Amino acid sequence: MIFFTVKIEEYCAIKYKLMSNGIKVKTKIIRHKGIRNPIAAGGSRNEYYEIYIQPKEIEKANKIIHSQ
């Protein structure tokens, strides 16, 4: 896993950055019924977003994620 968030906006932004730079991504969305996420804005979301990439792309992906 290269990235994890509870915010859909962050998930979409990072996924787009990686894909637009030629990195193939796989994603996993974890939904918890009845559990409110205290980290998300207002504690109203119950979803977690994970982004996975190939191990050989980790260094490149980290540079992309942390660039402005």
Phi and psi in radians as a Rosetta constraint file:
Dihedral C 1 N 2 CA 2 C 2 CIRCULARHARMONIC -1.815 0.35
Dihedral N 2 CA 2 C 2 N 3 CIRCULARHARMONIC -0.425 0.35
Dihedral C 2 N 3 CA 3 C 3 CIRCULARHARMONIC -2.654 0.35
Dihedral N 3 CA 3 C 3 N 4 CIRCULARHARMONIC 2.515 0.35
Dihedral C 3 N 4 CA 4 C 4 CIRCULARHARMONIC -2.463 0.35
Dihedral N 4 CA 4 C 4 N 5 CIRCULARHARMONIC 2.376 0.35
Dihedral C 4 N 5 CA 5 C 5 CIRCULARHARMONIC -2.707 0.35
Dihedral N 5 CA 5 C 5 N 6 CIRCULARHARMONIC 2.865 0.35
Dihedral C 5 N 6 CA 6 C 6 CIRCULARHARMONIC -1.891 0.35
Dihedral N 6 CA 6 C 6 N 7 CIRCULARHARMONIC -0.030 0.35
Dihedral C 6 N 7 CA 7 C 7 CIRCULARHARMONIC -1.860 0.35
Dihedral N 7 CA 7 C 7 N 8 CIRCULARHARMONIC 2.112 0.35
Dihedral C 7 N 8 CA 8 C 8 CIRCULARHARMONIC -1.036 0.35
Dihedral N 8 CA 8 C 8 N 9 CIRCULARHARMONIC -0.598 0.35
Dihedral C 8 N 9 CA 9 C 9 CIRCULARHARMONIC -1.117 0.35
Dihedral N 9 CA 9 C 9 N 10 CIRCULARHARMONIC -0.773 0.35
Dihedral C 9 N 10 CA 10 C 10 CIRCULARHARMONIC -1.134 0.35
Dihedral N 10 CA 10 C 10 N 11 CIRCULARHARMONIC -0.766 0.35
Dihedral C 10 N 11 CA 11 C 11 CIRCULARHARMONIC -1.000 0.35
Dihedral N 11 CA 11 C 11 N 12 CIRCULARHARMONIC -0.861 0.35
Dihedral C 11 N 12 CA 12 C 12 CIRCULARHARMONIC -1.116 0.35
Dihedral N 12 CA 12 C 12 N 13 CIRCULARHARMONIC -0.734 0.35
Dihedral C 12 N 13 CA 13 C 13 CIRCULARHARMONIC -1.123 0.35
Dihedral N 13 CA 13 C 13 N 14 CIRCULARHARMONIC -0.803 0.35
Dihedral C 13 N 14 CA 14 C 14 CIRCULARHARMONIC -1.205 0.35
Dihedral N 14 CA 14 C 14 N 15 CIRCULARHARMONIC -0.739 0.35
Dihedral C 14 N 15 CA 15 C 15 CIRCULARHARMONIC -1.044 0.35
Dihedral N 15 CA 15 C 15 N 16 CIRCULARHARMONIC -0.784 0.35
Dihedral C 15 N 16 CA 16 C 16 CIRCULARHARMONIC -1.097 0.35
Dihedral N 16 CA 16 C 16 N 17 CIRCULARHARMONIC -0.776 0.35
Dihedral C 16 N 17 CA 17 C 17 CIRCULARHARMONIC -1.021 0.35
Dihedral N 17 CA 17 C 17 N 18 CIRCULARHARMONIC -0.795 0.35
Dihedral C 17 N 18 CA 18 C 18 CIRCULARHARMONIC -1.153 0.35
Dihedral N 18 CA 18 C 18 N 19 CIRCULARHARMONIC -0.836 0.35
Dihedral C 18 N 19 CA 19 C 19 CIRCULARHARMONIC -1.129 0.35
Dihedral N 19 CA 19 C 19 N 20 CIRCULARHARMONIC -0.663 0.35
Dihedral C 19 N 20 CA 20 C 20 CIRCULARHARMONIC -1.257 0.35
Dihedral N 20 CA 20 C 20 N 21 CIRCULARHARMONIC -0.214 0.35
Dihedral C 20 N 21 CA 21 C 21 CIRCULARHARMONIC -1.836 0.35
Dihedral N 21 CA 21 C 21 N 22 CIRCULARHARMONIC 0.298 0.35
Dihedral C 21 N 22 CA 22 C 22 CIRCULARHARMONIC 1.452 0.35
Dihedral N 22 CA 22 C 22 N 23 CIRCULARHARMONIC 0.238 0.35
Dihedral C 22 N 23 CA 23 C 23 CIRCULARHARMONIC -1.701 0.35
Dihedral N 23 CA 23 C 23 N 24 CIRCULARHARMONIC 2.183 0.35
Dihedral C 23 N 24 CA 24 C 24 CIRCULARHARMONIC -1.345 0.35
Dihedral N 24 CA 24 C 24 N 25 CIRCULARHARMONIC 2.300 0.35
Dihedral C 24 N 25 CA 25 C 25 CIRCULARHARMONIC -2.115 0.35
Dihedral N 25 CA 25 C 25 N 26 CIRCULARHARMONIC 2.645 0.35
Dihedral C 25 N 26 CA 26 C 26 CIRCULARHARMONIC -2.125 0.35
Dihedral N 26 CA 26 C 26 N 27 CIRCULARHARMONIC 2.504 0.35
Dihedral C 26 N 27 CA 27 C 27 CIRCULARHARMONIC -2.178 0.35
Dihedral N 27 CA 27 C 27 N 28 CIRCULARHARMONIC 2.739 0.35
Dihedral C 27 N 28 CA 28 C 28 CIRCULARHARMONIC -2.392 0.35
Dihedral N 28 CA 28 C 28 N 29 CIRCULARHARMONIC 2.230 0.35
Dihedral C 28 N 29 CA 29 C 29 CIRCULARHARMONIC -1.981 0.35
Dihedral N 29 CA 29 C 29 N 30 CIRCULARHARMONIC 2.136 0.35
Dihedral C 29 N 30 CA 30 C 30 CIRCULARHARMONIC -1.853 0.35
Dihedral N 30 CA 30 C 30 N 31 CIRCULARHARMONIC 2.143 0.35
Dihedral C 30 N 31 CA 31 C 31 CIRCULARHARMONIC -1.971 0.35
Dihedral N 31 CA 31 C 31 N 32 CIRCULARHARMONIC 2.282 0.35
Dihedral C 31 N 32 CA 32 C 32 CIRCULARHARMONIC -1.982 0.35
Dihedral N 32 CA 32 C 32 N 33 CIRCULARHARMONIC 2.010 0.35
Dihedral C 32 N 33 CA 33 C 33 CIRCULARHARMONIC -1.252 0.35
Dihedral N 33 CA 33 C 33 N 34 CIRCULARHARMONIC 2.295 0.35
Dihedral C 33 N 34 CA 34 C 34 CIRCULARHARMONIC 1.340 0.35
Dihedral N 34 CA 34 C 34 N 35 CIRCULARHARMONIC -0.047 0.35
Dihedral C 34 N 35 CA 35 C 35 CIRCULARHARMONIC -1.860 0.35
Dihedral N 35 CA 35 C 35 N 36 CIRCULARHARMONIC 2.184 0.35
Dihedral C 35 N 36 CA 36 C 36 CIRCULARHARMONIC -1.603 0.35
Dihedral N 36 CA 36 C 36 N 37 CIRCULARHARMONIC 2.421 0.35
Dihedral C 36 N 37 CA 37 C 37 CIRCULARHARMONIC -1.564 0.35
Dihedral N 37 CA 37 C 37 N 38 CIRCULARHARMONIC 1.946 0.35
Dihedral C 37 N 38 CA 38 C 38 CIRCULARHARMONIC -1.220 0.35
Dihedral N 38 CA 38 C 38 N 39 CIRCULARHARMONIC -0.280 0.35
Dihedral C 38 N 39 CA 39 C 39 CIRCULARHARMONIC -1.409 0.35
Dihedral N 39 CA 39 C 39 N 40 CIRCULARHARMONIC -0.594 0.35
Dihedral C 39 N 40 CA 40 C 40 CIRCULARHARMONIC -1.198 0.35
Dihedral N 40 CA 40 C 40 N 41 CIRCULARHARMONIC 2.791 0.35
Dihedral C 40 N 41 CA 41 C 41 CIRCULARHARMONIC -0.957 0.35
Dihedral N 41 CA 41 C 41 N 42 CIRCULARHARMONIC 2.077 0.35
Dihedral C 41 N 42 CA 42 C 42 CIRCULARHARMONIC 1.280 0.35
Dihedral N 42 CA 42 C 42 N 43 CIRCULARHARMONIC 0.012 0.35
Dihedral C 42 N 43 CA 43 C 43 CIRCULARHARMONIC 1.140 0.35
Dihedral N 43 CA 43 C 43 N 44 CIRCULARHARMONIC 0.431 0.35
Dihedral C 43 N 44 CA 44 C 44 CIRCULARHARMONIC -1.686 0.35
Dihedral N 44 CA 44 C 44 N 45 CIRCULARHARMONIC -0.305 0.35
Dihedral C 44 N 45 CA 45 C 45 CIRCULARHARMONIC -1.566 0.35
Dihedral N 45 CA 45 C 45 N 46 CIRCULARHARMONIC 2.617 0.35
Dihedral C 45 N 46 CA 46 C 46 CIRCULARHARMONIC -2.224 0.35
Dihedral N 46 CA 46 C 46 N 47 CIRCULARHARMONIC 0.546 0.35
Dihedral C 46 N 47 CA 47 C 47 CIRCULARHARMONIC -2.105 0.35
Dihedral N 47 CA 47 C 47 N 48 CIRCULARHARMONIC 2.557 0.35
Dihedral C 47 N 48 CA 48 C 48 CIRCULARHARMONIC -2.194 0.35
Dihedral N 48 CA 48 C 48 N 49 CIRCULARHARMONIC 2.431 0.35
Dihedral C 48 N 49 CA 49 C 49 CIRCULARHARMONIC -2.067 0.35
Dihedral N 49 CA 49 C 49 N 50 CIRCULARHARMONIC 2.259 0.35
Dihedral C 49 N 50 CA 50 C 50 CIRCULARHARMONIC -2.158 0.35
Dihedral N 50 CA 50 C 50 N 51 CIRCULARHARMONIC 2.450 0.35
Dihedral C 50 N 51 CA 51 C 51 CIRCULARHARMONIC -2.085 0.35
Dihedral N 51 CA 51 C 51 N 52 CIRCULARHARMONIC 2.274 0.35
Dihedral C 51 N 52 CA 52 C 52 CIRCULARHARMONIC -2.057 0.35
Dihedral N 52 CA 52 C 52 N 53 CIRCULARHARMONIC 2.551 0.35
Dihedral C 52 N 53 CA 53 C 53 CIRCULARHARMONIC -2.421 0.35
Dihedral N 53 CA 53 C 53 N 54 CIRCULARHARMONIC 3.036 0.35
Dihedral C 53 N 54 CA 54 C 54 CIRCULARHARMONIC -1.212 0.35
Dihedral N 54 CA 54 C 54 N 55 CIRCULARHARMONIC 2.465 0.35
Dihedral C 54 N 55 CA 55 C 55 CIRCULARHARMONIC -0.964 0.35
Dihedral N 55 CA 55 C 55 N 56 CIRCULARHARMONIC -0.590 0.35
Dihedral C 55 N 56 CA 56 C 56 CIRCULARHARMONIC -1.204 0.35
Dihedral N 56 CA 56 C 56 N 57 CIRCULARHARMONIC -0.242 0.35
Dihedral C 56 N 57 CA 57 C 57 CIRCULARHARMONIC -1.720 0.35
Dihedral N 57 CA 57 C 57 N 58 CIRCULARHARMONIC 0.018 0.35
Dihedral C 57 N 58 CA 58 C 58 CIRCULARHARMONIC -1.042 0.35
Dihedral N 58 CA 58 C 58 N 59 CIRCULARHARMONIC -0.838 0.35
Dihedral C 58 N 59 CA 59 C 59 CIRCULARHARMONIC -1.080 0.35
Dihedral N 59 CA 59 C 59 N 60 CIRCULARHARMONIC -0.798 0.35
Dihedral C 59 N 60 CA 60 C 60 CIRCULARHARMONIC -1.088 0.35
Dihedral N 60 CA 60 C 60 N 61 CIRCULARHARMONIC -0.768 0.35
Dihedral C 60 N 61 CA 61 C 61 CIRCULARHARMONIC -1.108 0.35
Dihedral N 61 CA 61 C 61 N 62 CIRCULARHARMONIC -0.711 0.35
Dihedral C 61 N 62 CA 62 C 62 CIRCULARHARMONIC -1.082 0.35
Dihedral N 62 CA 62 C 62 N 63 CIRCULARHARMONIC -0.706 0.35
Dihedral C 62 N 63 CA 63 C 63 CIRCULARHARMONIC -1.113 0.35
Dihedral N 63 CA 63 C 63 N 64 CIRCULARHARMONIC -0.717 0.35
Dihedral C 63 N 64 CA 64 C 64 CIRCULARHARMONIC -1.150 0.35
Dihedral N 64 CA 64 C 64 N 65 CIRCULARHARMONIC -0.815 0.35
Dihedral C 64 N 65 CA 65 C 65 CIRCULARHARMONIC -1.069 0.35
Dihedral N 65 CA 65 C 65 N 66 CIRCULARHARMONIC -0.700 0.35
Dihedral C 65 N 66 CA 66 C 66 CIRCULARHARMONIC -1.619 0.35
Dihedral N 66 CA 66 C 66 N 67 CIRCULARHARMONIC 0.038 0.35
Dihedral C 66 N 67 CA 67 C 67 CIRCULARHARMONIC -1.481 0.35
Dihedral N 67 CA 67 C 67 N 68 CIRCULARHARMONIC 2.787 0.35
